[in-house]
């Protein structure tokens, strides 16, 4: 009887009053102990209010029903078919919606609806795949930033294919811990290309110079991502590099000279077609037996072979899998290679020495940068201790307690 009176009253009430009344009715439906007959009437009344001409009424119902598992399914389905700001409230929160409902809503929804779906906690792989396929850029950025979303690897790849030029999307994807290493490398390459195009367009650098800087930056990241032992992502990264024409002899040499040969090893496997175990044994043979044959099998240029041989022999002398410093090119290792290649003659030898010296200059800059940071940190610490001598005592006590 109360619900019937409400419906009669709603015929003459203004929009603000109807919205307030609709919210009260929805709250009573969800939280009060209505008799079964009254609940049925209340549900009918709420569903009928979805056709109210004022969006304020429909929004009031959506705000009450959005997060409740007790919301009537037919009512929820009606709300997600409403205008965007009403539908988004329910799409973002309602536990009543099934995966099929969300996939369908993503397919036909606008930007606001898609973003609302992408925000949902614990989003299933099926819904993530649908958004990756049809979502607008804003929705893809939101989805990439949703750490609880179960985004399949193929969907992450599809997002990059569709909107890889979108800076916020690249940033959100790179921040994900579950991003596959190969895809991370592909995104980094896109960033490098975009920066190279920008500086060239501004006239700050020649196209050749900007292309070289972009290539070297991409190579440094690739070597760092591929570093590791048995759990290395190097094979996946090599496949991505190969597919995009970025797997170069220079990159393989950089991997060796950084003391992180995982990428070079995976590249030798991919290029030579030999089994992983066979390639690993050849690279770790301290005598260098079979190394020349492996190099030729991989189809690498003869001009770089002396540098590869010297680098691999130097790595074996210190322990092939000992690992690098983590700061890029290993200068002591590079010096050994430079010494081994200095006696070479011819134009190809000059090109090789030019490459090695550029790498040495790059490594020198990295060392200088690290040293400058260390000196600045020491100066800052000395200033703090001078200003507050008690700080040094506190730090020493802390070290003692930690050691204990």
N, C-alpha and C positions, 0 to 999 in steps of 0.2 A: 504493500500500500504506500509506503514512504517513497519508493522508487517511482511509482506512478505519479505521485504528487510532484516529485522532482521534475519529471518530464513535462507535466502540465505547466509548471512554473517556468521551465526553460523556454517555453514558446514566446514569452513576453519579456524575459530578462535581457539586459544588454550583454555585450560580449564579455566585459570584465566580470560581471556577475556569473555568467555561464561558465567561464573559465575557472573561477573560484569554486563554484558548485561541482564542476566536473572533477577537479582535483580532490575535493572532499569525498565524492562518491567513489573514486578510484582508490583512495586511501582506505575507505571503509571496506571496500571489496577485498583488499589485500590483508588488512590487519584486524578487522572486527569479526566477532563470532556470529555472522549472519545465518539465518535459517537457510536451508537448501533452496527453497522457493524464492526467497529474497535475493540470494546470490545469483540465481538464474536470471531474475528480472534486472539486477544490477549489471550483469554482463551484457544483456541485450541493450540496456540503456547506453552503456559505454560504447558498444559497437556502433550504435546509431549516431552517437556524437562524433564519430570519425567523419561524418558527412556535414558537420557543422560548418557554416561558411566562414567562421573566424578561425584563423590559424592559432590564435591564443588559446582557444578551447582545446584543440587537438594537441598543442604543445604541452598544456597542463596535464593532460592524460599521459602523454609520453614521458614526462618527467617523473610521474608516480610509478609508471609501469616498467620503465626501462631496465632496471636492475633486478626485478623480482622474478623468481622462478615460478611464482603462482599466477603470473599474468596469463590471461586466456590467449591461446595460440592464434585464434582468428583475429583477435584484437591487435596482437603484435604484428601479424602479417599485414593488416590494414594500415598500421602506422608506418611501416617501412616503405609502403607505396605512396606515402604522403610527400609533401614538399621537403626539400633537402634538410632544412634545419630541424624539422620534426623527425624525419626518418633517421637522421644521423644520431640522435639521442638513443634510439633503440638499437640501431646497428652497432653502436660502439659498446653496448653493455648487456643486451638481453641474453640470458642463458637459455631462453626458450627457442631461439633460432638454431636450426640444424645447419650442418655444413652445406647441404644443398641449397638452403635458403640464402646463405651468405654468398655462395658462388653465383647464384642467380642475381642477387642484389648487386654484386660487383660488376657483373656483365652489363646491367642496364642502368646502373647508378651514375650520378655525376661526380665531380671531384670531391665534394663534401661527403657524399655517401661512401665513396671508395676510401677516403682518408679515415672515416669513422671505423670501417671494417679493419683497415690496416692497424688501427690502434688497439684492437681487442687483445687482451692477454691470452697467452697459450694458443695462438692462432694455429690451426691445423695445416698440414702440408698441402692438402687439397685446396684450401682457400688461398694460401700463399701462392700456389701455382696459378690460380685463376687471376689473382691481382697482378702477378708478374707478366701475364699474357695480355691483359686488357687495361690495367690500371694506368692512370695519367701519371705524369712525372711527380706531382706532389704526393700522390698515393704511394708511389714506389719509394720515395724518400722516407715517408712515414713508416712504411713496411720495413725498410732496411734499418731504421732506427729502433724497431721493436725487438728488443733482445729476447723476448719469450716466444717469438714467432718461430715455428718449425719450417724454415725455408729450405726446400731441397736444393742441392747443388745446381741441378739443371735450371731451376728457377732463378737462382742468382745469376747464372750465365745469361739467361733470357733478359733479365733486367738490364744488364750491361749492354747486350745487343740492341735493346730498344732505346735506352736512354743513357748510354755510356758517356755522352758529351755533357751531361748535366753535372755540374760541379758539386752541388749538395748531395746528389746521389752517390757520387764517387767517394765523397768524404764519409758518408754514413756507412757505406759498404766496407771501406778500409778500417773503420772502427770496430767491425764485427770480428770477434775472436774465431768464429767458425768459418770465416771466408777461406775457401780453398786457395792454396799457395799459387796455383797456376792462374786462377782468376785474379788474385791480388797483383800478380806480375803484369797481367794484361791491363788492369786499371792503371797501374803505375806508368806503363808505357803510354797510355792515353794522356795522362797528366803531363808527361814529358813532352809529348807531341804538341799538346795545347800550349804549353809554355813556350816552346820553340817557335810556334807560329805567331804567338803574341809578340815576343821580342823582335822577331823578324819584321812583323807588320809595323812595329813602332820605329823601325830603323835603328835599333840599338846595337844589333849585331848583324853580320852578313848571314845569309841563309846557310852557308857552309859551316860557319862557326856555331850558330845556334843548333844545327843538326848534330854536330859533333858533341856539344855539351849535353843535348838531350839523350844521345846514344850512351854517353859515358854515365850519365845519371841513372839511366835504366839498367845498365850493366851492373853498377854498384848495388842497386837494390836486388837484382836477380841473384847475384852471388850471396848476398846476405840472407835472402829468403831460402836459398837452397842449402845453406850450411847445415851440417848435421851428419850423424852416422847412419844407422840402419833406418831410422825413422825420417830420413831426409825427404823433403818434398821435391827434390831435384828432378826426378823423371817427369813429374807433372809440369814443372816449370819449363823444362826443355821442350816438351811437346807444344806448349803455348808459344814459346819463342820460335820454334820451327814453323809453326802454322802462320806466324806473322812475319816470317823472314828476318827474325832478329837473332837467330842463333849463329853468331859469327865466330871465326877463329880468335878475334881479339877478345871476345867475351870469355871464351874458354881459357885463353891465356891469363886473363884477369883473375879468373877463378883460381888458377894454380898459384899465381903470384900473391894472392891474398892469404894463402895458407889454408884455403877452404876449397878443396878440390872436388867436392861432391857434384857441383854442376858440370865441371869438365868431364868427370867420370861418366855421368849420365849422358852427356853429349857424345862421348866416344861410343857408348853402347848404342845410342840411337843412330848415329851416322855410319858406324861400321857394320851394324847388324849382327855383331858377335854377342854371345851370352854374357850376362852381367858378371858372372863369376870369372869367365875367361878374361874380360877386360880388366877387372879388378886385380887379377893375378899379374897381368902384364904391367900394369901401372905400378905395382908394389914390388916388382922385381928389382932389387938393388943393382943388379948387373946391367939392367937396361936391355936385356935380351928380348927381342920381339917388339920393342917399342917403335922402331922405325916402320915395321910392317903394319902395326896398329895405326900409326899416323897416316900412312898411305891408304889403308883400308877405309879410313874415315873420310878420305877425299880432301884433306886439308892442304893448303898451299906449301910448297917446298920452302918458300922464303922464310916461313916462321918456324920451321922444324928445329933449327938450333936452339931457339928460345924455349920451345916446348920441352925438348930433351934436357936442357940445362935445368929448367924449373922442376921437372919431375925427378931428376937425379938429386937435386937439392932438397926436395921434399922428403925423399926416401932417406937421405942422410940424417934428417932430424926426426923422422917418423912421419910417414905419409898422412896418417890420420890424426896427427897431434893437434890440429886446429890452429887457426890464426888468432890474431890479436883482437879481431872484431872491429878494427878501425880502418878497414880497407886494405890497400896494398901493403905488404910486408916489406919494408925497405931493405933489411939485411938479406932477405931472400932475393929481392930484385937485384941487389948489388952483385950477387953471385952469377945471376943470369947475364947482367951487363958485362961482367968480366969475361964470361965464356963467349960472348958474341962480339967483343971488341975487335977481334982479329979478322972478322969477316970482311970480304971485299965485294964491290959491285953495288949497283943502284938499289937492288933489293935489300942488301945489307944496310944501306943508309936509311931506307924506309923503316926497317925493323928497329934500328937504333933510335930513330926518331920516335917511334911508338913507345919504346921502353923508357926513353928520357921523359916523354910526356907523363907517363905513369909515375916516374920518380918525382917529377915536379908536383904532381897531384898528391903523392904520399907525403912529400915535404910540407905541403900546405896543411894537410891534415894533422901532421905532427906539431906544426907551429900553432895551429888552432887549439889543439889539446893542451899544449904547454902554456899558452896564454890564459886559457880558462883556469888551469891549475894555479898559475901565479896570481891571478885575480882572486881565486878562492883563498889562497894563503894570505894575501893582503887583507882581505875582508875579515878573516879569522883573527889576524894580528890586531886589527883595529878594534874588534869587539873585546878581545882580552885586555887591551890597553885601557879601554873605557870601563871595563868591569873585570878586575883581576879575579874576583870570586868565581867567574864563569869557568876559568881553567880548572880550578879545584873541583867544581861540580862535574865537569866532564871527566876528569881523572877518576873521581869516585864512581861515576857511572860505568867507566871501563872496567874498574876493579870488580864491581858487582856483576857485570855481564860475564867476566871471565870466571867468576866463582860459580 
